Amino acid sequence: MCMNLALHRRVDARSKNVVIFIAAMLVGIMAYTGELGYTPVVLVLLLIAVVIGKYGSK
């Protein structure tokens, strides 16, 4: 059971890191192009990362 919990936490951390990376890439695209249309997508991705971080390890 302990090994399963450790694996679950590792997957949650990886998932959160992937979501944050995608959000950061979109912020980079927004900065490069000057297009602010991706802002809601970035905010949703960051909210998903927070939810994964808060509730994913339980």
Backbone hydrogen bonds, N-H to C=O, Kabsch-Sander energy under -0.5 kcal/mol:
donor,donor_aa,acceptor,acceptor_aa,energy
5,L,1,M,-2.0
6,A,2,C,-2.2
7,L,3,M,-2.3
8,H,4,N,-2.4
9,R,5,L,-2.3
10,R,6,A,-2.1
11,V,7,L,-2.3
12,D,8,H,-2.2
13,A,9,R,-2.4
14,R,10,R,-2.3
15,S,11,V,-2.8
16,K,12,D,-2.5
17,N,13,A,-2.3
18,V,14,R,-2.3
19,V,15,S,-2.3
20,I,16,K,-2.4
21,F,17,N,-2.3
22,I,18,V,-2.4
23,A,19,V,-2.2
24,A,20,I,-2.5
25,M,21,F,-2.3
26,L,22,I,-2.2
27,V,23,A,-2.2
28,G,24,A,-2.3
29,I,25,M,-2.2
30,M,26,L,-2.5
31,A,27,V,-2.5
32,Y,28,G,-2.3
33,T,29,I,-2.6
34,G,30,M,-2.1
36,L,34,G,-0.5
39,T,36,L,-1.4
42,V,38,Y,-2.3
43,L,39,T,-2.4
44,V,40,P,-2.3
45,L,41,V,-2.5
46,L,42,V,-2.4
47,L,43,L,-2.0
48,I,44,V,-2.4
49,A,45,L,-2.1
50,V,46,L,-2.0
51,V,47,L,-2.3
52,I,48,I,-2.7
53,G,49,A,-2.3
54,K,50,V,-2.4
55,Y,51,V,-2.9
56,G,51,V,-0.6
56,G,52,I,-1.6
58,K,55,Y,-0.9
